[in-house]
């Protein structure tokens, strides 16, 4: 494999780390932000969920349309610079309104981050190595979460929560410059065995791509299954630090060490292992795109309940290892399946449609639901409102499991028709 392709993948993964780090910094620093600005759990949930997701998901479509017709590297560079500047603005906010506006701006910038990266990677790596490449790229979220917890919490504990936003936003501006200087725009379809006749036709429209997702059962189900899973994962991410500090008794310094380790090891291992399994098994048994995430989520449920129930934070951390590892077996299969199922010039837009569906459901509604539930429980249960809110996520696990098993059946049927 070309060393330059691996170097590009490394840099894009760093950008994705910063993308997710900036996105999750609000939840990591929720306690000091709440203490200073006086915002409720419901307001916090909307900041990290609905307000962010509306801009992030909807604007991802025109950005992807532009990237499918233009220079993807340029789109990624501008997007990274924009969300990084908006992250700095979060650190300068002195009211809920200012923070909400800054968070929306972060969402606008991050809309141009992931879909162009998916497409660039797919043109640097052939289909038989794409699961591994996308799996490594998708280590960006867990690494971003872990580094955000480690550095964000440590900076906030030692200095001020505002400084964490400013420093990490500045790092993003440096990364944007590195992408512009180092990454070359690849030829579309060049890794698909058609180097002599690269795909130079007109790119499909958003309407055509969305209709493809709406009319092809496997694409519909993979999007809905991923969205239902993200409902749980984003809700959990959005409030775990606050939950551990407010109801389990952890300090920011303890969060910076132990929670960061759980995220870094657990989520990274889940995403990497799922990518390796997809590369080895998906050609012979395509239904594994659905069965593997379904089984992993089923195994995660008792660990999640144990995490919510645990009376002390060390025991909660021990239980949290299970869902942190198992909850993320869905991501690489979903992305790899969509990238392999569409034409090269449709990959950026297809990735954006996948992100639109699963993030509107997961990112938009998950944290919003959990924050609202906590506010609802708080008058009668002021000491454990978040604990009760976390229990309400258990039924959504089973919705995600059912959708992944339905996806597996659809994939098996599609494969049987193809070989008949």
Secondary structure, DSSP 8 states (H G I E B T S, - for coil): --HHHHHHHHHHHHHHHHHHHHHHHHHHTHHHHHHHH---HHHHHHHHTHHHHHHHHHHHHHHHHHHHHS-HHHHHHHHHHHHHHHHHHHHT--SHHHHHHHHHHHHHHHTTTHHHHHHHHHHHS-HHHHHHHHHHHTHHHHHHHHHIIIIIHHHHHHT-HHHHHHHHHHHHHHHHHHHHHH-----TTTTTT-GGG---S----HHHHHHHHHHSHHHHHHHHHHHHHHHHHHHHHHHHHHHHHHTS---HHHIIIIIHHHHHHHHHHHHHHHHHHHHHHTTT-TTHHHHHHHHHHHHHHHHHHHHHH-SSHHHHHHHHHHHHHHTTTTHHHHHHHHHHHS-GGGHHHHHHHHHHHHHHHHHHHHHHHHHHHHHHHHTT-TTSHHHHHHHTTHHHHHHHHHHHHHHHHHHHHHHHHHH-
